Amino acid sequence: MLLYVLQSEGSSPGRQGFFMGVNSLGQMSGSIGGGIMEHKFVEMAKARLREQGSRYKVQGSRFRELDSSDKSEGSSGAETVTSHESEKAIIKKQVHDKSAAENQSGMICSGEQTILLYPITEGDEFTILNIINSTANHQNGTLVLSPLGIEFIDSQPAKDFEFKITSEQSWTYKEKTGYKNQLYIVGGGHCALALSQLMRQMDFYVRLFEERSQLNTLEQNKYVHQKTVVESYSELSDLIPQGANQYVVIMTVGYRTDYLALKALLVQDFKYVGVLGSRKKMEKLLTDLEAENVDPKKLYQVYTPVGITINSHTPEEIAVSIAAEIIMVKNQK
């Protein structure tokens, strides 16, 4: 059974795009937000799977939306379902407020989320394999969920997430598959090694650029998806594409190389550009670039000194501060 958060609002613990799989043995992977709500839906999924057996042989599964009279509402236990009902996928709204008139999730964190329960069928195998192959090759595509079932398109959607619903029988969820964000780290030293390890665990495809091919920390870095040795950081404008999902952190060996990298990249637009260095060094860097007629508006958008202020010292602490700032920028409205 596939459990998918189609939409979320407010302080909902399960955000749009969260998903998990549950099988009839109770094994599971992923999350739709945790807590009593997730437990309730897992038990619901297990009950439906047990009712049908460990394998579904359903042709053309249809969807329906449960109303507030569903007796699993507000309960942490499994619901009793008929064979006919357990063959269908459902979408169900959950409100995280015990004062809500209906659709209470059992949690009090406020906000709400809409969850899909979809029984995977043998007919979905080809689509699922296409999704697996696409993501394994670090490609982007479009996952489509609708009353027609699961569909995969090998081109990118206009938005990372999109959910539209006009009725119980007419709704569509679309999501960009694969890595939604790209992180480019310029410089391969100790801080880059620590940042690469941290950001690899998040939804970022991580690329590293370095001039020194024999650098030991470059060789040790097994966390980035791709390494590129360049002759000069002045080449970066041809190697790093601009875009709303593109993030850049410059942390080279010194002032000259920081200058070359930043000057090359400021001709483009990124979601985030940060430069590692002391405040005094960064003031000189920006002043020198302004003297070279670099657009002051571009310079104003540079995050420097990079990272949130937590008095960090070690490469690992610096990596945490930078990662926190990137997450803040990514998630801000």
Secondary structure, DSSP 8 states (H G I E B T S, - for coil): -EEEEEEEETT-SS-TT-EEEE-TTS-EEE-SS-HHHHHHHHHHHHHHHHHH-SS---SS--EEE--TT-TTTT-SS-----HHHHTSEEEEEEE--TT-SS-B-S--S--EEEEEEE---GGGHHHHHHHHHHHHTT--EEEEEETTEEEEESS--SSSEEEEEEETTEEEEEEEES-SEEEEEE--SHHHHHHHHHHTTSSEEEEEEES-TT-HHHHH--SSSEEEE-S-GGGHHHHS--EEEEEEEE--SSHHHHHHHHHHHTTS-EEEEEE-S-HHHHHHHHHHHHHTT--HHHHHT-B-S-S--S---SHHHHHHHHHHHHHHHHH--
